[in-house]
């Protein structure tokens, strides 16, 4: 497969086996490619739903703005991630999506999605992709609502690491996470100062180092325990595999 759809296929086949026909169908629809610079808008809240996005490179985020300008990031889109295909059932967007780093994305129309959903293997994978988006959203709600700042940040780092790992973007115990402390704060409902203090606490505990957008995890089992992180909600275990 070409680079435009290989990570998307890696992600989707965690949910359902993909054959040659399925992967070829993905390539056939990867026709409209767009590049975005950091902070560029992919789509704004209130815009008509005309296309959805599959991220090829870079990080993007879903977010909502409060009337006073405060921002809450409600989800990250990483390489291999695809918007919920059911988005086309709604007339307009209820949130915005923006690039965090340089982003390369495949744009898919409603017709393109219908063609993908007509391919049996892809149809099941796309349904499960949509359901996993809901699962992640529920976990984020628990993260902000009930976990301590130490647990929140630890949990987010575990999730991002595992989502990058499944598409081949980790190196042993390290990966690139192009997030600023302010962007992390807007995700965890904390102040940037609080995020900075929590990162220092994680470093002093010997669990992680996060500098210059490079995450190094020194003790992953302990980090997972500290976060209360259970990867089952990501549904990355293929049928027949054990869930950690």
C-alpha positions in Angstrom: 0.0 0.0 0.0 1.1 3.6 -0.5 1.9 5.9 2.4 -1.4 7.7 2.2 -3.5 4.8 3.4 -1.1 2.4 5.0 -1.5 3.8 8.5 -5.3 4.0 8.1 -5.3 0.3 7.1 -3.1 -0.6 10.1 -5.6 1.1 12.4 -8.7 -0.3 10.8 -7.5 -3.8 10.7 -7.2 -3.8 14.4 -11.0 -3.8 14.4 -11.6 -6.2 11.5 -9.4 -8.1 9.1 -8.8 -6.3 5.8 -8.1 -8.1 2.5 -6.6 -6.9 -0.7 -9.9 -5.6 -2.0 -10.5 -3.6 1.2 -7.0 -2.0 1.0 -7.4 -1.3 -2.7 -10.7 0.4 -2.0 -9.0 2.7 0.5 -6.3 3.6 -2.0 -9.0 4.3 -4.7 -10.7 6.9 -2.5 -7.4 8.6 -1.3 -7.7 11.1 -4.2 -8.1 14.5 -2.5 -5.1 15.3 -0.2 -4.7 18.5 1.7 -1.9 19.9 3.8 -2.4 22.1 6.8 0.0 24.2 8.9 -0.2 24.3 12.7 -3.3 26.0 13.9 -5.0 25.8 10.5 -8.6 24.9 10.6 -9.7 21.7 8.9 -13.4 22.5 9.6 -15.2 24.9 11.9 -18.1 24.5 14.2 -21.3 25.3 12.4 -19.9 24.5 8.9 -22.0 22.2 6.6 -20.9 18.6 6.7 -19.4 18.2 3.3 -16.4 15.9 4.0 -14.6 14.0 6.7 -10.9 13.5 7.3 -8.4 10.7 7.5 -5.1 11.8 9.0 -2.0 10.7 7.2 0.6 12.7 9.0 0.6 14.9 12.0 -1.7 15.7 14.9 -5.1 17.4 14.8 -7.6 18.1 17.5 -11.3 18.4 18.0 -12.3 21.3 20.2 -15.0 23.6 21.4 -14.8 27.2 22.4 -16.7 28.8 25.3 -18.2 32.2 24.8 -15.4 33.8 26.7 -12.7 32.2 24.5 -11.8 29.3 26.8 -11.1 26.2 24.9 -11.7 22.5 25.6 -9.9 19.9 23.4 -12.3 17.0 23.1 -10.2 14.6 21.1 -6.9 14.1 19.2 -6.7 12.8 15.7 -3.4 11.0 15.1 -1.9 9.4 11.9 -4.2 6.6 10.9 -7.3 8.1 12.5 -10.5 8.6 10.5 -13.5 10.7 11.5 -16.7 9.0 12.4 -18.3 8.1 9.1 -21.8 8.8 10.6 -20.9 12.5 10.6 -22.7 12.8 7.3 -26.0 12.1 9.1 -25.8 15.5 10.6 -26.4 18.8 8.7 -23.5 20.8 10.3 -20.5 20.4 12.6 -21.0 20.7 16.3 -17.3 21.2 17.0 -14.1 22.4 15.2 -11.1 20.4 14.0 -7.7 22.2 13.8 -4.1 21.1 13.0 -1.7 21.0 15.9 1.4 20.2 13.9 1.9 20.1 10.1 -0.9 17.8 9.0 -1.5 15.8 5.8 -5.1 14.5 5.5 -7.2 12.6 3.0 -10.6 14.2 2.4 -13.6 11.9 1.9 -17.0 12.9 0.6 -20.3 11.2 1.5 -20.2 9.3 -1.8 -16.7 8.1 -1.1 -17.7 6.8 2.3 -20.7 5.0 0.8 -18.4 3.3 -1.6 -16.1 2.2 1.2 -19.0 1.0 3.2 -20.1 -1.2 0.3 -17.0 -3.3 0.7 -17.7 -6.0 3.3 -14.5 -6.0 5.3 -14.3 -2.2 5.4 -17.9 -1.8 6.4 -17.4 -3.7 9.7 -14.1 -1.9 10.4 -15.7 1.5 9.8 -18.6 0.7 12.2 -16.1 -0.4 14.9 -14.0 2.7 14.3 -17.1 4.9 15.0 -17.8 2.9 18.2 -14.3 3.2 19.4 -14.4 7.0 19.0 -17.3 6.9 21.4 -15.4 4.7 23.8 -12.4 7.1 23.8 -14.8 10.0 24.4 -16.2 8.3 27.5 -12.8 7.6 28.8 -11.8 11.3 28.3 -14.9 12.3 30.2 -13.9 10.1 33.2 -10.3 11.5 32.9 -11.4 15.1 33.3 -14.2 14.4 35.8 -12.7 12.1 38.3 -8.9 11.6 38.0 -6.3 13.6 39.7 -4.0 15.8 37.6 -1.2 13.2 38.0 -3.6 10.5 36.8 -5.0 12.6 34.0 -1.7 13.4 32.4 -0.4 9.8 32.9 -3.5 8.4 31.3 -3.3 10.7 28.3 0.4 9.9 27.7 -0.4 6.1 27.9 -3.3 6.5 25.4 -1.3 8.6 22.9 1.7 6.2 23.1 -0.5 3.1 22.4 -2.4 4.8 19.6 0.9 5.8 18.0 2.4 2.4 18.6 -0.4 0.6 16.7 0.5 2.5 13.5 4.2 2.1 13.9 5.1 5.5 15.2 6.9 4.6 18.4 10.6 3.6 18.9 10.9 1.2 21.8 9.7 3.3 24.7 9.7 6.7 22.9 7.6 8.7 20.5 7.0 12.2 19.2 4.0 14.1 20.7 3.8 17.6 19.2 1.8 19.1 22.0 2.5 22.2 24.0 1.8 22.4 27.7 -1.1 24.8 26.9 -2.6 22.3 24.5 -2.3 19.6 27.1 -3.9 21.9 29.6 -6.8 22.6 27.3 -7.3 18.8 27.0 -7.1 18.0 30.7 -9.0 21.0 32.1 -5.9 22.2 33.9 -3.8 25.3 33.8 -0.6 25.3 31.9 1.3 25.9 35.2 -0.4 22.8 36.7 0.6 20.7 33.7 4.2 21.9 34.0 4.2 20.9 37.7 2.7 17.6 36.9 5.3 16.9 34.2 8.0 17.7 36.7 6.4 15.3 39.2 6.3 12.5 36.6 10.0 13.2 35.8 11.0 13.2 39.4 9.1 9.9 39.9 11.3 8.3 37.2 8.3 7.5 35.0 8.6 9.8 31.9 10.6 12.6 30.3 8.7 14.9 28.0 10.9 17.6 26.4 11.0 19.2 23.0 7.9 17.2 22.0 9.7 13.9 22.6 8.1 11.5 25.1 10.3 8.9 26.7 8.6 6.4 29.0 11.1 5.0 31.6 8.8 2.7 33.5 5.6 1.9 31.5 4.1 -0.7 33.9 4.3 1.7 36.8 3.0 4.6 34.6 0.0 2.5 33.6 -0.7 1.6 37.3 -0.4 5.2 38.3 -2.9 6.3 35.6 -5.3 3.4 36.2 -4.9 2.9 32.5 -6.6 -0.1 30.9 -6.2 -0.2 27.1 -9.3 -2.3 26.6 -11.3 0.8 25.7 -9.1 1.2 22.6 -10.1 -2.2 21.2 -6.7 -2.8 19.6 -6.6 -6.5 20.4 -7.6 -8.4 17.3 -10.1 -11.2 17.5 -8.7 -14.1 19.5 -6.0 -12.0 21.1 -5.8 -11.3 24.8 -6.6 -7.9 26.1 -3.9 -6.4 28.5 
